Amino acid sequence: MPNRWVGVTVDCLDVERVAAFWSVLLDRPKGPSMPGWIYLGHVDDPQPRLVFQPVAEPQQGKVRLHLDVLVDDIDEGVAQVLALGGTFTGERHDYDEGVVLVMADPEGHEFCLSQFY
């Protein structure tokens, strides 16, 4: 069987809080998980699962990998992120194809929220 991508793991101080944020934002239910960890989705899902792993130390510096989240309406997407405890970093990129805003989850993991025209 060829190699395949099955997930992305996110280090978290508060696994429950961060996983709940992403579960609602991406409409991904919890799947089978190891004790103390939370997996959104299942290894056999068509989309890669998100894995939230507990760590003892806070994030330091900018993470060099991030998720891109596509929304139908950027203003509604921002409102949802903020309501879930996320933040807007203030970074915005406007392109002919659409807009990209750099957001952060409740622990500061940055991601891009995008709307294409």
Biopython code that builds the backbone (N, CA, C, O; Angstrom):
import numpy as np
from Bio.PDB.StructureBuilder import StructureBuilder

atoms = [
    (1, "MET", "N", (0.850, -1.172, 0.000)),
    (1, "MET", "CA", (0.000, 0.000, 0.000)),
    (1, "MET", "C", (0.901, 1.243, 0.000)),
    (1, "MET", "O", (1.882, 1.289, 0.743)),
    (2, "PRO", "N", (0.578, 2.258, -0.830)),
    (2, "PRO", "CA", (1.400, 3.468, -0.853)),
    (2, "PRO", "C", (1.232, 4.289, 0.429)),
    (2, "PRO", "O", (0.237, 4.165, 1.143)),
    (3, "ASN", "N", (2.223, 5.120, 0.693)),
    (3, "ASN", "CA", (2.120, 6.028, 1.837)),
    (3, "ASN", "C", (0.930, 6.947, 1.643)),
    (3, "ASN", "O", (0.599, 7.312, 0.515)),
    (4, "ARG", "N", (0.281, 7.326, 2.745)),
    (4, "ARG", "CA", (-0.806, 8.295, 2.658)),
    (4, "ARG", "C", (-0.837, 9.144, 3.905)),
    (4, "ARG", "O", (-0.443, 8.708, 4.987)),
    (5, "TRP", "N", (-1.299, 10.338, 3.742)),
    (5, "TRP", "CA", (-1.394, 11.294, 4.829)),
    (5, "TRP", "C", (-2.674, 11.014, 5.603)),
    (5, "TRP", "O", (-3.755, 10.985, 5.016)),
    (6, "VAL", "N", (-2.567, 10.803, 6.929)),
    (6, "VAL", "CA", (-3.742, 10.461, 7.730)),
    (6, "VAL", "C", (-4.079, 11.483, 8.791)),
    (6, "VAL", "O", (-5.146, 11.390, 9.397)),
    (7, "GLY", "N", (-3.206, 12.472, 9.049)),
    (7, "GLY", "CA", (-3.559, 13.435, 10.066)),
    (7, "GLY", "C", (-2.507, 14.497, 10.309)),
    (7, "GLY", "O", (-1.395, 14.458, 9.782)),
    (8, "VAL", "N", (-2.921, 15.456, 11.141)),
    (8, "VAL", "CA", (-2.054, 16.529, 11.619)),
    (8, "VAL", "C", (-2.179, 16.529, 13.133)),
    (8, "VAL", "O", (-3.288, 16.484, 13.664)),
    (9, "THR", "N", (-1.046, 16.580, 13.838)),
    (9, "THR", "CA", (-1.051, 16.584, 15.300)),
    (9, "THR", "C", (-0.723, 17.982, 15.808)),
    (9, "THR", "O", (0.218, 18.629, 15.348)),
    (10, "VAL", "N", (-1.530, 18.430, 16.774)),
    (10, "VAL", "CA", (-1.370, 19.752, 17.364)),
    (10, "VAL", "C", (-1.029, 19.579, 18.838)),
    (10, "VAL", "O", (-1.767, 18.919, 19.570)),
    (11, "ASP", "N", (0.082, 20.163, 19.282)),
    (11, "ASP", "CA", (0.456, 20.149, 20.697)),
    (11, "ASP", "C", (-0.397, 21.167, 21.444)),
    (11, "ASP", "O", (-0.561, 22.294, 20.977)),
    (12, "CYS", "N", (-0.949, 20.779, 22.617)),
    (12, "CYS", "CA", (-1.863, 21.659, 23.358)),
    (12, "CYS", "C", (-1.622, 21.568, 24.855)),
    (12, "CYS", "O", (-1.295, 20.505, 25.383)),
    (13, "LEU", "N", (-1.787, 22.688, 25.526)),
    (13, "LEU", "CA", (-1.833, 22.686, 26.985)),
    (13, "LEU", "C", (-3.203, 22.202, 27.449)),
    (13, "LEU", "O", (-3.295, 21.397, 28.376)),
    (14, "ASP", "N", (-4.270, 22.688, 26.810)),
    (14, "ASP", "CA", (-5.650, 22.328, 27.149)),
    (14, "ASP", "C", (-6.271, 21.616, 25.956)),
    (14, "ASP", "O", (-6.909, 22.240, 25.109)),
    (15, "VAL", "N", (-6.079, 20.313, 25.900)),
    (15, "VAL", "CA", (-6.527, 19.500, 24.772)),
    (15, "VAL", "C", (-8.034, 19.639, 24.552)),
    (15, "VAL", "O", (-8.480, 19.782, 23.413)),
    (16, "GLU", "N", (-8.817, 19.598, 25.622)),
    (16, "GLU", "CA", (-10.277, 19.684, 25.496)),
    (16, "GLU", "C", (-10.698, 20.990, 24.833)),
    (16, "GLU", "O", (-11.519, 20.986, 23.915)),
    (17, "ARG", "N", (-10.142, 22.105, 25.292)),
    (17, "ARG", "CA", (-10.530, 23.418, 24.776)),
    (17, "ARG", "C", (-10.151, 23.579, 23.303)),
    (17, "ARG", "O", (-10.966, 24.024, 22.494)),
    (18, "VAL", "N", (-8.935, 23.224, 22.966)),
    (18, "VAL", "CA", (-8.478, 23.401, 21.585)),
    (18, "VAL", "C", (-9.212, 22.440, 20.647)),
    (18, "VAL", "O", (-9.606, 22.834, 19.549)),
    (19, "ALA", "N", (-9.399, 21.195, 21.063)),
    (19, "ALA", "CA", (-10.119, 20.234, 20.225)),
    (19, "ALA", "C", (-11.574, 20.655, 20.035)),
    (19, "ALA", "O", (-12.118, 20.500, 18.942)),
    (20, "ALA", "N", (-12.211, 21.184, 21.078)),
    (20, "ALA", "CA", (-13.596, 21.645, 20.958)),
    (20, "ALA", "C", (-13.701, 22.791, 19.953)),
    (20, "ALA", "O", (-14.641, 22.831, 19.159)),
    (21, "PHE", "N", (-12.750, 23.718, 19.980)),
    (21, "PHE", "CA", (-12.704, 24.823, 19.015)),
    (21, "PHE", "C", (-12.690, 24.280, 17.585)),
    (21, "PHE", "O", (-13.522, 24.667, 16.763)),
    (22, "TRP", "N", (-11.749, 23.388, 17.291)),
    (22, "TRP", "CA", (-11.610, 22.858, 15.938)),
    (22, "TRP", "C", (-12.765, 21.943, 15.555)),
    (22, "TRP", "O", (-13.155, 21.904, 14.388)),
    (23, "SER", "N", (-13.313, 21.215, 16.506)),
    (23, "SER", "CA", (-14.440, 20.333, 16.216)),
    (23, "SER", "C", (-15.631, 21.129, 15.695)),
    (23, "SER", "O", (-16.263, 20.740, 14.713)),
    (24, "VAL", "N", (-15.934, 22.245, 16.356)),
    (24, "VAL", "CA", (-17.054, 23.081, 15.920)),
    (24, "VAL", "C", (-16.710, 23.810, 14.624)),
    (24, "VAL", "O", (-17.516, 23.825, 13.693)),
    (25, "LEU", "N", (-15.518, 24.415, 14.552)),
    (25, "LEU", "CA", (-15.145, 25.185, 13.369)),
    (25, "LEU", "C", (-15.174, 24.333, 12.107)),
    (25, "LEU", "O", (-15.630, 24.798, 11.062)),
    (26, "LEU", "N", (-14.699, 23.103, 12.184)),
    (26, "LEU", "CA", (-14.611, 22.232, 11.009)),
    (26, "LEU", "C", (-15.731, 21.205, 10.924)),
    (26, "LEU", "O", (-15.775, 20.408, 9.988)),
    (27, "ASP", "N", (-16.640, 21.221, 11.904)),
    (27, "ASP", "CA", (-17.740, 20.255, 11.950)),
    (27, "ASP", "C", (-17.201, 18.828, 11.848)),
    (27, "ASP", "O", (-17.674, 18.016, 11.052)),
    (28, "ARG", "N", (-16.197, 18.551, 12.681)),
    (28, "ARG", "CA", (-15.576, 17.221, 12.734)),
    (28, "ARG", "C", (-15.800, 16.624, 14.110)),
    (28, "ARG", "O", (-15.340, 17.196, 15.099)),
    (29, "PRO", "N", (-16.479, 15.509, 14.210)),
    (29, "PRO", "CA", (-16.724, 14.889, 15.513)),
    (29, "PRO", "C", (-15.477, 14.190, 16.056)),
    (29, "PRO", "O", (-14.547, 13.861, 15.320)),
    (30, "LYS", "N", (-15.496, 13.979, 17.362)),
    (30, "LYS", "CA", (-14.429, 13.209, 17.991)),
    (30, "LYS", "C", (-14.490, 11.770, 17.504)),
    (30, "LYS", "O", (-15.565, 11.207, 17.301)),
    (31, "GLY", "N", (-13.326, 11.198, 17.325)),
    (31, "GLY", "CA", (-13.226, 9.800, 16.953)),
    (31, "GLY", "C", (-12.529, 9.036, 18.058)),
    (31, "GLY", "O", (-12.261, 9.592, 19.123)),
    (32, "PRO", "N", (-12.230, 7.764, 17.818)),
    (32, "PRO", "CA", (-11.508, 6.988, 18.822)),
    (32, "PRO", "C", (-10.167, 7.660, 19.129)),
    (32, "PRO", "O", (-9.432, 8.035, 18.216)),
    (33, "SER", "N", (-9.856, 7.807, 20.409)),
    (33, "SER", "CA", (-8.661, 8.527, 20.829)),
    (33, "SER", "C", (-7.932, 7.788, 21.937)),
    (33, "SER", "O", (-8.527, 6.995, 22.666)),
    (34, "MET", "N", (-6.639, 8.056, 22.057)),
    (34, "MET", "CA", (-5.860, 7.530, 23.170)),
    (34, "MET", "C", (-6.204, 8.345, 24.420)),
    (34, "MET", "O", (-6.620, 9.498, 24.301)),
    (35, "PRO", "N", (-6.041, 7.777, 25.601)),
    (35, "PRO", "CA", (-6.318, 8.533, 26.831)),
    (35, "PRO", "C", (-5.520, 9.840, 26.893)),
    (35, "PRO", "O", (-4.308, 9.850, 26.679)),
    (36, "GLY", "N", (-6.219, 10.936, 27.190)),
    (36, "GLY", "CA", (-5.596, 12.245, 27.289)),
    (36, "GLY", "C", (-5.469, 12.979, 25.961)),
    (36, "GLY", "O", (-5.211, 14.182, 25.946)),
    (37, "TRP", "N", (-5.641, 12.293, 24.874)),
    (37, "TRP", "CA", (-5.567, 12.871, 23.538)),
    (37, "TRP", "C", (-6.985, 12.973, 22.985)),
    (37, "TRP", "O", (-7.891, 12.294, 23.468)),
    (38, "ILE", "N", (-7.176, 13.812, 21.982)),
    (38, "ILE", "CA", (-8.464, 13.853, 21.275)),
    (38, "ILE", "C", (-8.177, 13.817, 19.783)),
    (38, "ILE", "O", (-7.359, 14.580, 19.269)),
    (39, "TYR", "N", (-8.870, 12.913, 19.100)),
    (39, "TYR", "CA", (-8.769, 12.809, 17.649)),
    (39, "TYR", "C", (-10.096, 13.284, 17.065)),
    (39, "TYR", "O", (-11.161, 12.855, 17.509)),
    (40, "LEU", "N", (-10.036, 14.161, 16.079)),
    (40, "LEU", "CA", (-11.231, 14.548, 15.334)),
    (40, "LEU", "C", (-11.198, 13.777, 14.030)),
    (40, "LEU", "O", (-10.298, 13.946, 13.207)),
    (41, "GLY", "N", (-12.190, 12.935, 13.863)),
    (41, "GLY", "CA", (-12.231, 12.066, 12.708)),
    (41, "GLY", "C", (-11.606, 10.719, 13.022)),
    (41, "GLY", "O", (-11.220, 10.438, 14.156)),
    (42, "HIS", "N", (-11.519, 9.908, 12.006)),
    (42, "HIS", "CA", (-11.022, 8.542, 12.116)),
    (42, "HIS", "C", (-9.947, 8.338, 11.060)),
    (42, "HIS", "O", (-9.971, 8.995, 10.019)),
    (43, "VAL", "N", (-9.028, 7.456, 11.308)),
    (43, "VAL", "CA", (-7.911, 7.213, 10.388)),
    (43, "VAL", "C", (-8.398, 6.805, 8.992)),
    (43, "VAL", "O", (-7.676, 7.007, 8.015)),
    (44, "ASP", "N", (-9.592, 6.240, 8.876)),
    (44, "ASP", "CA", (-10.117, 5.822, 7.573)),
    (44, "ASP", "C", (-11.006, 6.868, 6.911)),
    (44, "ASP", "O", (-11.558, 6.603, 5.844)),
    (45, "ASP", "N", (-11.164, 8.046, 7.509)),
    (45, "ASP", "CA", (-11.976, 9.112, 6.915)),
    (45, "ASP", "C", (-11.334, 9.603, 5.620)),
    (45, "ASP", "O", (-10.121, 9.489, 5.446)),
    (46, "PRO", "N", (-12.149, 10.153, 4.707)),
    (46, "PRO", "CA", (-11.573, 10.710, 3.477)),
    (46, "PRO", "C", (-10.685, 11.931, 3.742)),
    (46, "PRO", "O", (-9.742, 12.182, 2.991)),
    (47, "GLN", "N", (-10.978, 12.692, 4.805)),
    (47, "GLN", "CA", (-10.138, 13.821, 5.193)),
    (47, "GLN", "C", (-9.168, 13.362, 6.267)),
    (47, "GLN", "O", (-9.518, 12.500, 7.073)),
    (48, "PRO", "N", (-7.953, 13.916, 6.305)),
    (48, "PRO", "CA", (-7.046, 13.589, 7.407)),
    (48, "PRO", "C", (-7.649, 14.012, 8.748)),
    (48, "PRO", "O", (-8.331, 15.032, 8.837)),
    (49, "ARG", "N", (-7.395, 13.233, 9.764)),
    (49, "ARG", "CA", (-7.918, 13.580, 11.087)),
    (49, "ARG", "C", (-7.003, 14.609, 11.739)),
    (49, "ARG", "O", (-5.836, 14.748, 11.372)),
    (50, "LEU", "N", (-7.553, 15.323, 12.712)),
    (50, "LEU", "CA", (-6.766, 16.225, 13.544)),
    (50, "LEU", "C", (-6.567, 15.552, 14.883)),
    (50, "LEU", "O", (-7.512, 15.034, 15.477)),
    (51, "VAL", "N", (-5.340, 15.560, 15.351)),
    (51, "VAL", "CA", (-4.986, 14.908, 16.603)),
    (51, "VAL", "C", (-4.481, 15.981, 17.566)),
    (51, "VAL", "O", (-3.592, 16.760, 17.223)),
    (52, "PHE", "N", (-5.047, 16.020, 18.764)),
    (52, "PHE", "CA", (-4.653, 16.993, 19.777)),
    (52, "PHE", "C", (-3.942, 16.260, 20.896)),
    (52, "PHE", "O", (-4.519, 15.420, 21.587)),
    (53, "GLN", "N", (-2.673, 16.601, 21.054)),
    (53, "GLN", "CA", (-1.766, 15.898, 21.954)),
    (53, "GLN", "C", (-1.429, 16.802, 23.142)),
    (53, "GLN", "O", (-1.070, 17.964, 22.949)),
    (54, "PRO", "N", (-1.540, 16.280, 24.368)),
    (54, "PRO", "CA", (-1.194, 17.108, 25.526)),
    (54, "PRO", "C", (0.314, 17.279, 25.660)),
    (54, "PRO", "O", (1.084, 16.333, 25.500)),
    (55, "VAL", "N", (0.715, 18.524, 25.961)),
    (55, "VAL", "CA", (2.116, 18.837, 26.236)),
    (55, "VAL", "C", (2.170, 19.729, 27.473)),
    (55, "VAL", "O", (1.178, 20.367, 27.824)),
    (56, "ALA", "N", (3.309, 19.774, 28.125)),
    (56, "ALA", "CA", (3.451, 20.538, 29.364)),
    (56, "ALA", "C", (3.923, 21.969, 29.141)),
    (56, "ALA", "O", (3.726, 22.827, 30.002)),
    (57, "GLU", "N", (4.541, 22.233, 28.001)),
    (57, "GLU", "CA", (5.104, 23.564, 27.777)),
    (57, "GLU", "C", (4.290, 24.325, 26.736)),
    (57, "GLU", "O", (3.793, 23.724, 25.783)),
    (58, "PRO", "N", (4.144, 25.659, 26.909)),
    (58, "PRO", "CA", (3.410, 26.456, 25.925)),
    (58, "PRO", "C", (4.191, 26.601, 24.630)),
    (58, "PRO", "O", (5.408, 26.424, 24.589)),
    (59, "GLN", "N", (3.458, 26.928, 23.575)),
    (59, "GLN", "CA", (4.070, 27.165, 22.275)),
    (59, "GLN", "C", (5.028, 28.342, 22.369)),
    (59, "GLN", "O", (4.733, 29.347, 23.015)),
    (60, "GLN", "N", (6.171, 28.209, 21.722)),
    (60, "GLN", "CA", (7.144, 29.300, 21.684)),
    (60, "GLN", "C", (7.481, 29.591, 20.232)),
    (60, "GLN", "O", (7.949, 28.713, 19.507)),
    (61, "GLY", "N", (7.244, 30.817, 19.815)),
    (61, "GLY", "CA", (7.558, 31.203, 18.447)),
    (61, "GLY", "C", (6.489, 30.785, 17.460)),
    (61, "GLY", "O", (5.503, 30.143, 17.823)),
    (62, "LYS", "N", (6.690, 31.149, 16.236)),
    (62, "LYS", "CA", (5.733, 30.867, 15.173)),
    (62, "LYS", "C", (5.897, 29.432, 14.684)),
    (62, "LYS", "O", (7.008, 28.987, 14.396)),
    (63, "VAL", "N", (4.794, 28.723, 14.593)),
    (63, "VAL", "CA", (4.791, 27.368, 14.043)),
    (63, "VAL", "C", (4.903, 27.489, 12.529)),
    (63, "VAL", "O", (4.240, 28.334, 11.927)),
    (64, "ARG", "N", (5.720, 26.667, 11.914)),
    (64, "ARG", "CA", (5.993, 26.779, 10.482)),
    (64, "ARG", "C", (5.011, 25.998, 9.616)),
    (64, "ARG", "O", (5.195, 25.910, 8.402)),
    (65, "LEU", "N", (3.971, 25.432, 10.223)),
    (65, "LEU", "CA", (2.944, 24.691, 9.506)),
    (65, "LEU", "C", (1.603, 25.185, 10.018)),
    (65, "LEU", "O", (1.445, 25.386, 11.222)),
    (66, "HIS", "N", (0.632, 25.385, 9.132)),
    (66, "HIS", "CA", (-0.682, 25.817, 9.584)),
    (66, "HIS", "C", (-1.759, 25.230, 8.685)),
    (66, "HIS", "O", (-1.481, 24.762, 7.581)),
    (67, "LEU", "N", (-2.990, 25.262, 9.174)),
    (67, "LEU", "CA", (-4.131, 24.803, 8.399)),
    (67, "LEU", "C", (-4.727, 25.969, 7.628)),
    (67, "LEU", "O", (-4.654, 27.114, 8.075)),
    (68, "ASP", "N", (-5.313, 25.684, 6.476)),
    (68, "ASP", "CA", (-6.071, 26.655, 5.698)),
    (68, "ASP", "C", (-7.529, 26.225, 5.753)),
    (68, "ASP", "O", (-7.858, 25.087, 5.420)),
    (69, "VAL", "N", (-8.403, 27.136, 6.174)),
    (69, "VAL", "CA", (-9.831, 26.844, 6.311)),
    (69, "VAL", "C", (-10.583, 27.728, 5.323)),
    (69, "VAL", "O", (-10.482, 28.954, 5.379)),
    (70, "LEU", "N", (-11.333, 27.109, 4.423)),
    (70, "LEU", "CA", (-12.120, 27.817, 3.426)),
    (70, "LEU", "C", (-13.531, 28.034, 3.954)),
    (70, "LEU", "O", (-14.163, 27.101, 4.448)),
    (71, "VAL", "N", (-14.029, 29.275, 3.851)),
    (71, "VAL", "CA", (-15.390, 29.602, 4.284)),
    (71, "VAL", "C", (-16.137, 30.246, 3.118)),
    (71, "VAL", "O", (-15.524, 30.786, 2.197)),
    (72, "ASP", "N", (-17.472, 30.182, 3.171)),
    (72, "ASP", "CA", (-18.296, 30.821, 2.144)),
    (72, "ASP", "C", (-18.365, 32.326, 2.344)),
    (72, "ASP", "O", (-18.443, 33.079, 1.373)),
    (73, "ASP", "N", (-18.338, 32.770, 3.598)),
    (73, "ASP", "CA", (-18.452, 34.191, 3.922)),
    (73, "ASP", "C", (-17.401, 34.534, 4.973)),
    (73, "ASP", "O", (-17.460, 34.033, 6.096)),
    (74, "ILE", "N", (-16.444, 35.379, 4.618)),
    (74, "ILE", "CA", (-15.322, 35.668, 5.507)),
    (74, "ILE", "C", (-15.781, 36.328, 6.804)),
    (74, "ILE", "O", (-15.247, 36.021, 7.870)),
    (75, "ASP", "N", (-16.761, 37.228, 6.733)),
    (75, "ASP", "CA", (-17.235, 37.903, 7.947)),
    (75, "ASP", "C", (-17.897, 36.918, 8.905)),
    (75, "ASP", "O", (-17.685, 36.991, 10.116)),
    (76, "GLU", "N", (-18.697, 35.999, 8.368)),
    (76, "GLU", "CA", (-19.310, 34.966, 9.211)),
    (76, "GLU", "C", (-18.246, 34.032, 9.778)),
    (76, "GLU", "O", (-18.339, 33.607, 10.930)),
    (77, "GLY", "N", (-17.241, 33.714, 8.974)),
    (77, "GLY", "CA", (-16.151, 32.868, 9.442)),
    (77, "GLY", "C", (-15.383, 33.503, 10.590)),
    (77, "GLY", "O", (-15.067, 32.839, 11.578)),
    (78, "VAL", "N", (-15.084, 34.790, 10.459)),
    (78, "VAL", "CA", (-14.389, 35.507, 11.533)),
    (78, "VAL", "C", (-15.250, 35.521, 12.785)),
    (78, "VAL", "O", (-14.752, 35.266, 13.882)),
    (79, "ALA", "N", (-16.533, 35.816, 12.637)),
    (79, "ALA", "CA", (-17.440, 35.854, 13.792)),
    (79, "ALA", "C", (-17.464, 34.503, 14.502)),
    (79, "ALA", "O", (-17.475, 34.454, 15.732)),
    (80, "GLN", "N", (-17.472, 33.411, 13.745)),
    (80, "GLN", "CA", (-17.482, 32.084, 14.353)),
    (80, "GLN", "C", (-16.188, 31.820, 15.110)),
    (80, "GLN", "O", (-16.217, 31.319, 16.234)),
    (81, "VAL", "N", (-15.053, 32.155, 14.500)),
    (81, "VAL", "CA", (-13.762, 31.948, 15.161)),
    (81, "VAL", "C", (-13.717, 32.723, 16.480)),
    (81, "VAL", "O", (-13.309, 32.181, 17.507)),
    (82, "LEU", "N", (-14.130, 33.973, 16.450)),
    (82, "LEU", "CA", (-14.114, 34.804, 17.657)),
    (82, "LEU", "C", (-15.063, 34.258, 18.722)),
    (82, "LEU", "O", (-14.718, 34.234, 19.903)),
    (83, "ALA", "N", (-16.252, 33.821, 18.315)),
    (83, "ALA", "CA", (-17.230, 33.269, 19.261)),
    (83, "ALA", "C", (-16.716, 31.987, 19.916)),
    (83, "ALA", "O", (-17.081, 31.680, 21.050)),
    (84, "LEU", "N", (-15.872, 31.243, 19.206)),
    (84, "LEU", "CA", (-15.319, 29.992, 19.737)),
    (84, "LEU", "C", (-14.080, 30.219, 20.594)),
    (84, "LEU", "O", (-13.520, 29.262, 21.129)),
    (85, "GLY", "N", (-13.642, 31.475, 20.733)),
    (85, "GLY", "CA", (-12.477, 31.770, 21.571)),
    (85, "GLY", "C", (-11.198, 31.987, 20.809)),
    (85, "GLY", "O", (-10.135, 32.127, 21.414)),
    (86, "GLY", "N", (-11.276, 32.020, 19.478)),
    (86, "GLY", "CA", (-10.106, 32.301, 18.665)),
    (86, "GLY", "C", (-9.901, 33.798, 18.529)),
    (86, "GLY", "O", (-10.670, 34.590, 19.073)),
    (87, "THR", "N", (-8.862, 34.182, 17.803)),
    (87, "THR", "CA", (-8.544, 35.593, 17.617)),
    (87, "THR", "C", (-8.139, 35.867, 16.174)),
    (87, "THR", "O", (-7.767, 34.959, 15.430)),
    (88, "PHE", "N", (-8.220, 37.142, 15.797)),
    (88, "PHE", "CA", (-7.722, 37.626, 14.515)),
    (88, "PHE", "C", (-6.372, 38.271, 14.780)),
    (88, "PHE", "O", (-6.270, 39.140, 15.646)),
    (89, "THR", "N", (-5.347, 37.873, 14.066)),
    (89, "THR", "CA", (-4.000, 38.402, 14.299)),
    (89, "THR", "C", (-3.819, 39.812, 13.753)),
    (89, "THR", "O", (-2.859, 40.501, 14.098)),
    (90, "GLY", "N", (-4.748, 40.237, 12.898)),
    (90, "GLY", "CA", (-4.618, 41.534, 12.247)),
    (90, "GLY", "C", (-3.988, 41.435, 10.868)),
    (90, "GLY", "O", (-3.926, 42.425, 10.138)),
    (91, "GLU", "N", (-3.520, 40.246, 10.510)),
    (91, "GLU", "CA", (-2.881, 40.057, 9.200)),
    (91, "GLU", "C", (-3.933, 39.672, 8.165)),
    (91, "GLU", "O", (-4.655, 38.689, 8.331)),
    (92, "ARG", "N", (-4.008, 40.462, 7.096)),
    (92, "ARG", "CA", (-4.987, 40.244, 6.030)),
    (92, "ARG", "C", (-4.276, 40.333, 4.685)),
    (92, "ARG", "O", (-3.418, 41.191, 4.480)),
    (93, "HIS", "N", (-4.645, 39.432, 3.769)),
    (93, "HIS", "CA", (-4.076, 39.428, 2.423)),
    (93, "HIS", "C", (-5.230, 39.424, 1.423)),
    (93, "HIS", "O", (-6.059, 38.514, 1.424)),
    (94, "ASP", "N", (-5.277, 40.437, 0.579)),
    (94, "ASP", "CA", (-6.303, 40.529, -0.463)),
    (94, "ASP", "C", (-5.684, 40.171, -1.803)),
    (94, "ASP", "O", (-4.651, 40.716, -2.190)),
    (95, "TYR", "N", (-6.329, 39.246, -2.509)),
    (95, "TYR", "CA", (-5.880, 38.791, -3.815)),
    (95, "TYR", "C", (-7.031, 38.914, -4.796)),
    (95, "TYR", "O", (-8.178, 39.080, -4.380)),
    (96, "ASP", "N", (-6.752, 38.836, -6.085)),
    (96, "ASP", "CA", (-7.825, 38.842, -7.083)),
    (96, "ASP", "C", (-8.790, 37.686, -6.848)),
    (96, "ASP", "O", (-9.989, 37.808, -7.100)),
    (97, "GLU", "N", (-8.261, 36.560, -6.361)),
    (97, "GLU", "CA", (-9.066, 35.357, -6.153)),
    (97, "GLU", "C", (-9.892, 35.401, -4.875)),
    (97, "GLU", "O", (-10.871, 34.666, -4.746)),
    (98, "GLY", "N", (-9.508, 36.258, -3.925)),
    (98, "GLY", "CA", (-10.233, 36.298, -2.657)),
    (98, "GLY", "C", (-9.411, 36.911, -1.550)),
    (98, "GLY", "O", (-8.462, 37.654, -1.798)),
    (99, "VAL", "N", (-9.786, 36.592, -0.326)),
    (99, "VAL", "CA", (-9.154, 37.171, 0.852)),
    (99, "VAL", "C", (-8.690, 36.069, 1.781)),
    (99, "VAL", "O", (-9.325, 35.020, 1.885)),
    (100, "VAL", "N", (-7.568, 36.315, 2.460)),
    (100, "VAL", "CA", (-7.025, 35.382, 3.445)),
    (100, "VAL", "C", (-6.749, 36.181, 4.716)),
    (100, "VAL", "O", (-6.053, 37.196, 4.679)),
    (101, "LEU", "N", (-7.292, 35.722, 5.827)),
    (101, "LEU", "CA", (-7.044, 36.332, 7.131)),
    (101, "LEU", "C", (-6.293, 35.339, 8.000)),
    (101, "LEU", "O", (-6.629, 34.155, 8.024)),
    (102, "VAL", "N", (-5.287, 35.808, 8.710)),
    (102, "VAL", "CA", (-4.547, 34.943, 9.621)),
    (102, "VAL", "C", (-5.237, 35.017, 10.980)),
    (102, "VAL", "O", (-5.324, 36.079, 11.597)),
    (103, "MET", "N", (-5.718, 33.876, 11.425)),
    (103, "MET", "CA", (-6.450, 33.742, 12.680)),
    (103, "MET", "C", (-5.624, 32.881, 13.629)),
    (103, "MET", "O", (-4.583, 32.348, 13.245)),
    (104, "ALA", "N", (-6.091, 32.746, 14.871)),
    (104, "ALA", "CA", (-5.431, 31.866, 15.840)),
    (104, "ALA", "C", (-6.487, 31.174, 16.686)),
    (104, "ALA", "O", (-7.521, 31.762, 17.004)),
    (105, "ASP", "N", (-6.225, 29.926, 17.050)),
    (105, "ASP", "CA", (-7.146, 29.197, 17.925)),
    (105, "ASP", "C", (-6.925, 29.663, 19.369)),
    (105, "ASP", "O", (-6.084, 30.532, 19.599)),
    (106, "PRO", "N", (-7.652, 29.116, 20.344)),
    (106, "PRO", "CA", (-7.532, 29.611, 21.724)),
    (106, "PRO", "C", (-6.134, 29.532, 22.340)),
    (106, "PRO", "O", (-5.863, 30.240, 23.310)),
    (107, "GLU", "N", (-5.238, 28.695, 21.809)),
    (107, "GLU", "CA", (-3.877, 28.622, 22.340)),
    (107, "GLU", "C", (-2.866, 29.328, 21.443)),
    (107, "GLU", "O", (-1.658, 29.220, 21.657)),
    (108, "GLY", "N", (-3.356, 30.046, 20.446)),
    (108, "GLY", "CA", (-2.459, 30.820, 19.593)),
    (108, "GLY", "C", (-1.934, 30.106, 18.369)),
    (108, "GLY", "O", (-1.068, 30.646, 17.680)),
    (109, "HIS", "N", (-2.431, 28.890, 18.064)),
    (109, "HIS", "CA", (-2.012, 28.205, 16.838)),
    (109, "HIS", "C", (-2.621, 28.960, 15.660)),
    (109, "HIS", "O", (-3.843, 29.039, 15.534)),
    (110, "GLU", "N", (-1.777, 29.508, 14.807)),
    (110, "GLU", "CA", (-2.268, 30.294, 13.684)),
    (110, "GLU", "C", (-2.792, 29.401, 12.568)),
    (110, "GLU", "O", (-2.324, 28.281, 12.367)),
    (111, "PHE", "N", (-3.788, 29.936, 11.842)),
    (111, "PHE", "CA", (-4.338, 29.276, 10.664)),
    (111, "PHE", "C", (-4.891, 30.349, 9.746)),
    (111, "PHE", "O", (-5.137, 31.475, 10.180)),
    (112, "CYS", "N", (-5.087, 30.011, 8.485)),
    (112, "CYS", "CA", (-5.642, 30.964, 7.526)),
    (112, "CYS", "C", (-7.111, 30.675, 7.300)),
    (112, "CYS", "O", (-7.511, 29.530, 7.086)),
    (113, "LEU", "N", (-7.903, 31.726, 7.352)),
    (113, "LEU", "CA", (-9.320, 31.673, 7.041)),
    (113, "LEU", "C", (-9.448, 32.353, 5.682)),
    (113, "LEU", "O", (-9.067, 33.513, 5.525)),
    (114, "SER", "N", (-9.986, 31.631, 4.702)),
    (114, "SER", "CA", (-9.995, 32.134, 3.322)),
    (114, "SER", "C", (-11.387, 32.109, 2.727)),
    (114, "SER", "O", (-12.195, 31.227, 3.020)),
    (115, "GLN", "N", (-11.653, 33.104, 1.878)),
    (115, "GLN", "CA", (-12.860, 33.118, 1.058)),
    (115, "GLN", "C", (-12.394, 33.413, -0.358)),
    (115, "GLN", "O", (-11.693, 34.396, -0.597)),
    (116, "PHE", "N", (-12.785, 32.564, -1.292)),
    (116, "PHE", "CA", (-12.444, 32.792, -2.696)),
    (116, "PHE", "C", (-13.668, 33.322, -3.408)),
    (116, "PHE", "O", (-14.794, 32.928, -3.106)),
    (117, "TYR", "N", (-13.441, 34.233, -4.375)),
    (117, "TYR", "CA", (-14.554, 34.852, -5.113)),
    (117, "TYR", "C", (-14.847, 34.093, -6.374)),
    (117, "TYR", "O", (-15.750, 34.466, -7.123)),
]
sb = StructureBuilder()
sb.init_structure("model")
sb.init_model(0)
sb.init_chain("A")
sb.init_seg("    ")
for serial, (resi, resn, name, xyz) in enumerate(atoms, 1):
    if name == "N":
        sb.init_residue(resn, " ", resi, " ")
    sb.init_atom(name, np.array(xyz, "f"), 0.0, 1.0, " ", f" {name:<3s}", serial, name[0])
structure = sb.get_structure()
